[in-house]
Amino acid sequence: MQTRKQYSQKKKEARDSLPDELKPVFDDFVADYKYAATLRYGKPYISYLVLADMIKSGWRRSADPVD
């Protein structure tokens, strides 16, 4: 099992792999993903490197959320 420090290091590694202008996109994506994963599974399962890869590939929020 990973410790909180390991999670923080993975998040930092992923965030640091992005250019400065994409770091706010990453922060918002992580927050939204964490919220959705917690609602769905009761725990925030996040692969920070996958999220960073998606942002590098061009992922951006294109619409407001729908309830």
C-alpha positions as CSV (number, residue, x, y, z in Angstrom):
1,M,0.0,0.0,0.0
2,Q,1.3,3.5,-0.8
3,T,1.7,6.2,1.7
4,R,0.4,9.7,1.5
5,K,4.0,10.9,0.8
6,Q,4.3,8.6,-2.2
7,Y,0.9,9.9,-3.6
8,S,2.2,13.5,-3.1
9,Q,5.4,12.6,-4.9
10,K,3.5,11.1,-7.8
11,K,1.3,14.1,-8.1
12,K,4.3,16.4,-8.0
13,E,6.1,14.4,-10.6
14,A,3.1,14.5,-12.9
15,R,2.4,18.2,-12.4
16,D,6.1,19.1,-12.9
17,S,6.0,17.2,-16.3
18,L,3.7,19.9,-17.6
19,P,4.5,23.4,-18.8
20,D,3.5,26.2,-16.4
21,E,0.5,27.3,-18.5
22,L,-1.0,23.8,-18.2
23,K,-0.5,23.4,-14.4
24,P,-3.8,25.1,-13.6
25,V,-5.6,22.7,-16.0
26,F,-4.0,19.8,-14.2
27,D,-5.0,21.2,-10.8
28,D,-8.6,21.6,-11.9
29,F,-8.7,18.1,-13.6
30,V,-7.3,16.5,-10.5
31,A,-9.9,18.2,-8.2
32,D,-12.8,17.2,-10.6
33,Y,-11.5,13.7,-11.0
34,K,-10.9,13.2,-7.3
35,Y,-14.5,14.4,-6.5
36,A,-16.0,12.1,-9.2
37,A,-14.0,9.1,-8.1
38,T,-14.9,9.7,-4.4
39,L,-18.6,9.9,-5.3
40,R,-18.4,6.7,-7.4
41,Y,-16.1,4.6,-5.3
42,G,-15.9,6.2,-1.9
43,K,-12.2,6.8,-2.4
44,P,-10.3,9.0,-4.7
45,Y,-8.4,6.6,-7.0
46,I,-6.2,8.9,-9.2
47,S,-3.4,8.1,-11.6
48,Y,-1.8,11.5,-11.8
49,L,0.6,10.5,-14.6
50,V,-2.4,9.4,-16.7
51,L,-4.2,12.7,-16.1
52,A,-1.0,14.6,-17.1
53,D,-0.7,12.5,-20.2
54,M,-4.3,13.3,-21.2
55,I,-3.6,17.0,-20.7
56,K,-0.5,16.8,-22.9
57,S,-2.6,15.0,-25.5
58,G,-5.0,18.0,-25.6
59,W,-7.6,17.2,-23.1
60,R,-9.4,20.3,-21.9
61,R,-12.8,20.8,-20.3
62,S,-15.0,21.8,-23.3
63,A,-18.4,22.3,-21.5
64,D,-19.9,23.0,-18.2
65,P,-20.9,19.9,-16.1
66,V,-24.4,18.5,-16.5
67,D,-26.3,17.4,-13.4
